[in-house]
Amino acid sequence: MPDNTGRDARMKKEELPTEQDNRKQIMDMLTKLMKATSLNDNNAQVIGFLMPATDNEPEKFVELSDLECSLEDMALVHEIAINDKFKLKPPQPNTLLSTVQTTMRDAYWNMLRAELTQSPPCYTMVIQLLLDIKEAFKALLTGNNDRALHAILNVLNEDNIRQLADEHGSALLKHNAEFIIKIMGMACCPARDAEVAALKRKTDPFTQLRGIMEVLDNMKLDMANFVLANTRAQFVRYSVEYERKKFGELQSICNNHFPDTMAWLKRNKPSKVDKPSVEGEEAAGGPSFRQEARTIQLNDVQMPDYYILAYQEYLQPDTTYPIPELLKLDHERMVQLKERALRICTCATVIQLTYTFFWKPVDFPKRQDLAAKLAIISMDYPAKTDLKDLLEHLWLQVRISIFNQWEKSQINAAMGALQLNILSINSTMPVYSIIWRKLMVYMKALIMNEKEENVAFPDPFLDYRSETVQIAGLFKRIVAHNFEVYGNFYQKSMQEC
């Protein structure tokens, strides 16, 4: 099926003005999303998203209907801007909210079934439901499939529906359901093809109609998330402007008293190297001069490359410095990034050591299988498992993999040395240190280059390419966003400290 929900014709990106306070435009956008999420207002009110834990708040589900007042919460606006996987979703199952919603839906469908089983049957609720479906298709098809929309508007015309109900009431559900499912198959994205196919196999008209409503709800949620994805750049701009405004208010209150931020800037201030005299150059064995820092343009502020190293300080294995006050919105994200970086570096080091002693890179299926198993074993590190225990488990998996592929007589000589090396992995180990530096260099290069394809991917992480790209991408978004908001303050403070 064609992916009609993902075409530019569906919803063109709306350009927002660049004034500092564009709250009205943001709320207009969110109102459209809320209207597109469900077939009726009651369902729309319980659509929302999961807000991850922050420095001061636990994880929570935020309803879209509460988003207007939540825009005062800078953490929420920041989350939409930074999280590229941010999506609207129904409430999680087995929660009070989902239980209430399910109870209300069941009550509605029981009432509808009761109307149909009367003698003679009553079609009042069915007629209204078909009219609601027509309105749903207006949101799904407008601007993308005018022929299908025209057909829907004609077939689900209120006069036609009522006439069919009066003259052939028993055929009302079957006739319209077949037509609706056909149009849904044309309008849905590929992810919904299986759901639409399942509707065609249902034989009970009532069950089929309920299934249609559920799939349409899912399709409208797909549509809302498509709009949200297409307007992410506007949320990012709004978040930068909003956070700058809030920071200005904070400065007026606390008089630039950010001790952890200032200590962070001082630690990472680049040393000044004055241009030496000719004699000094000769004594040093050649010419020496101060190199200008490279910079990257981030919208309306330029970031020197040494700031990237400052942000990377909080990814280092042994860092214990308190998080800067102006980075606290991303504190939990940085902690998670560090944990993910530690995991893949540890696994990559194990792979590197194993293939130094045994297999060669051409043994790709074996290597891929081992890499995947190591990643699964390390999922709880470092949050729930310490490094020593992790290495013991990783070594056991490596041992099993080797014994499954090699004759016992061929491996005895090397096994002891490999075991010793794997169990000795830590942040000071030369192999680990090299692999870690390659990750940091890659993350820095990704920020400093406008095009990702211009950045060479580090070989030690080829077994974990997807995870590595995700880690580096999230780090880039955090750094770019934080520096856009506070970069001018950072640079001024660093000159003065």
C-alpha positions in Angstrom: 0.0 0.0 0.0 1.2 3.5 -0.7 2.4 5.5 2.3 0.0 8.3 1.9 0.5 9.6 5.4 4.1 10.5 4.7 3.9 12.6 1.6 4.7 16.3 1.5 1.3 16.8 -0.1 -0.3 15.7 3.1 0.8 18.6 5.2 3.2 21.3 4.1 5.5 22.7 6.8 4.2 25.9 8.3 6.6 28.7 8.7 6.3 30.4 12.0 7.4 34.0 12.6 10.6 34.6 14.4 9.3 36.8 17.2 10.5 35.9 20.7 7.1 34.8 22.0 5.4 32.6 19.4 3.2 30.8 22.0 0.1 31.4 19.9 1.5 29.7 16.8 2.8 26.8 18.9 -0.6 26.3 20.5 -2.3 26.5 17.1 -0.1 23.8 15.9 -0.8 21.6 19.0 -4.5 22.2 18.7 -4.4 20.8 15.1 -2.5 17.8 16.5 -5.0 17.2 19.2 -7.9 17.4 16.7 -6.1 14.9 14.5 -5.5 12.3 17.2 -9.0 10.8 17.6 -12.5 10.5 16.2 -14.0 12.3 19.2 -13.0 14.8 21.9 -13.1 12.2 24.7 -10.4 10.1 23.0 -8.4 13.1 22.1 -8.1 14.1 25.7 -6.2 11.0 26.7 -3.7 11.0 23.9 -0.3 12.1 25.1 3.4 11.2 25.5 5.8 9.9 28.0 8.1 12.5 29.6 11.4 10.9 30.7 12.7 11.4 34.2 14.6 14.7 34.8 16.9 15.8 37.5 14.0 16.6 39.9 11.0 14.8 38.4 10.2 11.1 37.9 9.0 9.7 34.5 5.4 10.8 33.8 2.7 10.5 31.1 1.5 14.0 29.9 -1.8 14.3 28.1 -1.9 16.4 25.0 -4.9 18.2 26.4 -2.7 19.4 29.3 0.1 20.6 27.0 -1.0 24.3 26.9 -0.4 24.8 30.6 2.6 22.5 30.4 4.3 24.8 28.0 5.2 26.8 31.1 7.4 23.8 32.0 10.6 24.4 30.1 11.6 20.8 30.5 8.7 19.7 28.4 9.4 22.2 25.5 13.1 21.1 25.7 12.1 17.4 25.5 10.1 17.9 22.3 13.1 19.8 20.8 15.8 17.3 21.8 14.1 14.0 21.5 13.9 13.1 17.8 11.8 10.0 18.7 9.2 12.1 20.5 5.8 10.8 19.5 2.2 11.1 20.6 0.7 7.8 21.9 -2.3 6.4 23.7 -1.9 5.9 27.5 0.1 2.9 28.6 -1.8 -0.3 29.2 -2.6 -1.4 32.8 -2.7 2.2 34.0 -5.7 3.9 35.6 -6.0 6.2 32.6 -6.1 3.3 30.1 -8.6 1.4 32.3 -11.0 4.3 32.4 -10.7 4.8 28.7 -11.4 1.1 28.0 -14.4 1.1 30.3 -15.9 4.1 28.6 -15.3 2.5 25.1 -16.8 -0.8 26.2 -19.9 1.0 27.6 -20.3 2.9 24.3 -20.1 -0.2 22.2 -22.5 -2.1 24.5 -25.1 0.7 24.0 -24.6 0.5 20.2 -25.1 -3.3 20.2 -28.2 -2.9 22.4 -29.7 -0.5 19.8 -29.0 -2.9 17.0 -30.7 -5.8 18.8 -33.9 -4.0 19.5 -37.0 -5.0 17.6 -37.1 -3.2 15.3 -33.3 -2.3 15.3 -32.4 1.3 16.0 -29.7 2.9 13.8 -29.3 6.3 15.5 -25.8 5.6 16.9 -24.6 3.8 13.8 -25.6 6.7 11.6 -23.7 9.2 13.9 -20.7 6.8 13.9 -20.6 6.8 10.1 -20.8 10.6 10.0 -17.9 10.7 12.5 -15.9 8.3 10.1 -16.6 10.8 7.3 -15.1 13.6 9.3 -12.1 11.4 10.1 -11.4 10.8 6.4 -11.5 14.6 5.8 -8.4 14.9 8.0 -6.7 11.8 6.5 -7.3 12.5 2.8 -7.5 16.3 2.3 -4.8 17.5 -0.1 -3.5 14.0 -0.8 -6.3 11.9 -2.4 -9.1 14.1 -3.6 -10.8 11.4 -5.6 -11.1 9.1 -2.6 -12.3 11.9 -0.4 -14.9 12.9 -2.9 -16.2 9.2 -2.9 -16.3 9.2 0.9 -18.2 12.4 1.0 -20.8 11.1 -1.5 -21.3 7.6 0.0 -21.3 8.8 3.6 -23.6 11.7 2.9 -26.1 12.0 5.7 -29.2 11.8 3.5 -27.8 8.7 1.7 -27.1 7.0 5.1 -30.5 7.8 6.5 -32.2 6.6 3.3 -30.3 3.3 3.4 -31.1 2.9 7.1 -34.8 3.4 6.4 -35.1 1.2 3.3 -32.5 -1.5 3.9 -31.5 -1.2 7.6 -29.8 -4.6 7.8 -27.5 -3.7 4.9 -26.4 -0.4 6.4 -23.4 -1.8 8.2 -22.2 -4.3 5.6 -22.5 -2.0 2.6 -20.7 0.9 4.3 -18.1 -1.2 6.1 -16.8 -2.8 2.8 -16.5 0.7 1.2 -14.8 2.2 4.2 -12.2 -0.6 4.5 -11.4 -0.2 0.8 -10.7 3.5 1.3 -8.7 2.8 4.5 -6.4 0.4 2.5 -5.7 3.3 0.1 -5.0 5.9 2.8 -3.1 4.0 5.5 0.7 3.9 5.9 2.4 0.4 5.4 2.4 -0.1 9.2 -1.4 -0.4 9.2 -1.8 -2.7 6.2 -2.0 -5.8 8.4 -4.7 -4.2 10.5 -6.8 -3.3 7.5 -6.3 -6.8 6.1 -7.6 -8.2 9.3 -10.7 -6.1 9.1 -11.6 -7.7 5.7 -11.6 -11.1 7.4 -14.1 -10.2 10.1 -17.6 -11.5 9.3 -19.6 -10.0 12.1 -20.7 -6.5 11.0 -20.7 -5.1 14.5 -17.2 -6.5 15.3 -16.0 -5.1 11.9 -17.3 -1.7 12.6 -15.6 -1.5 16.0 -12.4 -2.7 14.4 -12.7 0.1 11.8 -13.0 2.7 14.5 -9.9 1.4 16.3 -7.8 1.3 13.1 -9.0 4.8 12.2 -7.9 6.0 15.6 -4.4 4.6 14.9 -4.3 6.1 11.5 -5.2 9.6 12.9 -2.4 9.2 15.5 0.0 8.3 12.6 -1.2 11.5 10.9 -0.7 13.6 14.1 2.9 12.2 14.5 3.6 13.0 10.9 2.6 16.6 11.4 4.7 16.7 14.6 7.8 15.3 12.8 7.3 17.9 10.0 7.1 20.7 12.5 10.0 19.6 14.8 12.3 22.4 13.5 9.7 25.0 14.7 9.6 23.4 18.1 13.4 23.5 18.2 13.4 27.3 17.3 10.7 27.9 19.9 12.6 26.0 22.6 15.8 28.0 22.0 14.0 31.3 22.1 11.9 30.3 25.1 14.9 29.0 27.1 16.9 32.1 26.3 14.0 34.2 27.6 13.8 32.2 30.8 17.6 32.4 31.2 17.4 36.2 31.0 14.8 36.2 33.8 17.0 33.8 35.8 20.1 36.0 35.4 18.2 39.0 36.8 17.3 37.0 39.9 20.5 35.2 40.7 23.0 37.8 39.2 24.9 35.2 37.1 25.6 33.0 40.2 26.2 29.6 38.5 29.2 28.2 40.4 29.1 24.7 38.8 28.9 26.2 35.3 31.7 28.6 36.0 33.9 25.8 37.4 33.2 23.8 34.3 34.1 26.6 32.0 37.4 27.3 33.9 38.4 23.6 33.7 37.9 23.6 30.0 39.3 27.0 29.1 42.0 26.5 26.4 45.5 27.6 27.4 46.9 30.6 25.6 50.1 30.1 23.7 51.8 33.3 22.6 53.7 33.4 19.4 57.4 32.7 20.3 60.4 34.7 19.1 62.6 33.4 16.3 65.1 32.2 18.9 62.4 30.3 20.7 61.3 28.7 17.5 64.8 27.5 16.8 65.2 26.2 20.3 62.0 24.3 20.0 63.3 22.6 16.8 61.0 24.5 14.4 58.3 27.1 14.0 55.5 27.3 16.7 52.4 29.4 16.7 49.0 29.5 18.3 46.4 27.7 16.2 43.0 29.4 15.9 40.1 27.2 17.1 37.8 25.8 14.5 34.2 26.9 14.7 30.8 25.6 13.6 27.9 27.9 12.9 24.8 27.1 14.9 22.1 29.3 13.6 22.9 32.7 15.2 25.9 31.7 17.3 29.3 30.3 16.5 30.7 27.5 18.6 34.5 26.9 18.9 35.5 23.2 18.8 37.0 23.2 22.3 33.5 23.5 23.8 32.8 20.0 22.5 35.5 18.6 24.7 33.9 20.4 27.6 30.6 18.6 27.0 32.5 15.3 26.5 33.9 15.7 30.0 30.6 14.4 31.4 30.9 11.2 29.3 34.3 10.2 30.6 34.4 7.0 32.6 35.8 8.5 35.8 34.1 12.0 35.8 32.6 13.0 39.1 32.2 16.7 38.6 28.7 18.1 39.4 26.6 18.9 36.3 26.6 22.6 35.3 23.4 24.4 36.3 22.8 25.3 32.7 23.0 21.7 31.5 20.7 20.2 34.1 17.7 19.8 31.7 19.9 17.2 29.9 21.5 15.7 33.0 19.6 12.4 32.8 20.2 12.3 29.1 23.9 12.7 29.6 24.0 10.0 32.2 22.2 7.6 29.8 24.6 8.6 27.0 27.6 7.9 29.2 26.2 4.5 30.1 25.6 3.6 26.5 29.0 4.8 25.5 30.6 2.7 28.3 28.7 -0.4 27.1 29.6 -0.2 23.4 33.2 0.6 24.2 33.5 -2.3 26.5 31.9 -4.7 24.0 34.0 -3.3 21.2 37.2 -3.8 23.2 36.2 -7.4 23.9 35.6 -8.0 20.2 38.9 -6.4 19.3 40.8 -8.6 21.8 39.1 -11.7 20.7 39.8 -11.2 17.1 43.4 -10.3 17.9 43.9 -13.8 19.3 41.5 -15.8 17.2 39.2 -15.0 14.3 39.9 -12.5 11.5 37.5 -9.8 10.3 36.5 -12.0 7.4 34.6 -14.3 9.9 31.7 -11.8 9.8 28.8 -14.1 10.6 30.6 -15.4 13.7 31.7 -11.9 14.7 28.2 -10.5 14.2 26.7 -13.2 16.4 29.2 -12.7 19.2 28.8 -8.9 19.1 25.0 -9.2 19.4 25.3 -11.5 22.3 27.8 -9.3 24.1 25.5 -6.3 23.7 22.6 -8.2 25.3 24.7 -9.4 28.2 25.9 -5.8 28.9 22.5 -4.2 28.9 22.5 -3.7 32.7 26.0 -2.1 32.8 26.8 0.2 34.5 23.5 0.9 36.2 22.9 -2.5 37.8 26.1 -4.5 37.1 29.7 -3.4 38.0 32.5 -3.8 35.5 34.1 -6.8 37.2 30.9 -8.9 37.0 30.2 -7.8 33.5 33.6 -8.8 32.2 33.2 -12.3 33.8 30.0 -12.8 31.9 31.4 -11.4 28.7 34.4 -13.7 29.0 32.1 -16.7 29.4 30.3 -15.8 26.2 33.5 -15.4 24.3 34.7 -18.7 25.6 31.5 -20.5 24.5 31.8 -18.9 21.1 35.4 -20.0 20.7 34.8 -23.5 21.8 31.9 -23.8 19.3 34.2 -22.8 16.4 37.6 -24.2 17.2 39.2 -27.5 18.0 40.2 -27.8 21.7 43.9 -28.5 20.8 44.1 -25.2 18.8 42.8 -22.9 21.5 44.5 -23.9 24.8 47.6 -21.8 24.2 45.8 -18.5 23.6 42.8 -18.9 25.9 44.6 -18.0 29.1 46.1 -14.8 27.6 42.7 -13.7 26.1 40.9 -14.3 29.4 43.5 -12.3 31.3 43.1 -9.4 28.8 39.3 -9.4 28.9 39.1 -9.5 32.7 41.6 -6.6 32.8 39.6 -4.2 30.7 39.3 -0.7 32.3 39.5 2.9 31.3 43.3 2.9 31.6 43.8 -0.2 29.4 45.6 0.9 26.2 43.3 -1.0 23.8 40.2 0.4 25.6 41.6 3.9 25.7 42.3 3.9 22.0 38.8 2.7 21.2 37.2 5.3 23.6 39.2 8.1 22.0 38.0 7.1 18.5 34.4 7.4 19.8 35.1 10.8 21.2 36.8 11.9 17.9 33.8 10.7 15.9 31.3 12.5 18.1 33.3 15.7 17.8 33.7 15.4 14.0 29.9 14.8 13.6 29.2 18.1 15.3 31.9 20.0 13.4 30.7 18.8 10.0 27.5 19.9 8.4 27.1 16.6 6.4 27.2 13.3 8.2 28.6 11.5 5.1 31.8 13.6 5.4 32.6 12.0 8.8 34.6 8.7 8.7 33.0 6.0 10.9 35.4 4.5 13.5 36.3 0.9 12.6 36.2 -0.5 16.1 32.5 0.3 16.3 31.4 -1.3 13.0 29.8 -4.2 14.9 27.7 -1.5 16.8 27.1 1.0 14.0 23.4 1.7 14.7 23.9 2.2 18.4 27.0 4.4 17.8 25.2 6.6 15.3 22.3 7.1 17.8 24.7 8.0 20.6 26.6 10.5 18.6 23.4 12.0 17.1 21.8 12.5 20.5 25.1 14.1 21.8 25.1 16.4 18.8 21.5 17.6 19.5 22.2 18.2 23.2 25.4 20.2 22.5 24.0 22.2 19.6 20.8 23.1 21.5 22.6 23.9 24.8 25.2 26.1 23.1 22.5 27.9 21.0 20.7 28.9 24.2 23.7 29.7 26.4 26.6 30.0 24.0 26.9 33.8 24.2 27.0 33.6 28.0 29.6 30.8 27.9 31.9 32.7 25.7 31.7 35.9 27.6 32.2 34.1 30.9 35.2 32.1 29.6 36.9 35.4 28.5 36.4 36.8 32.0 37.4 33.8 34.1 
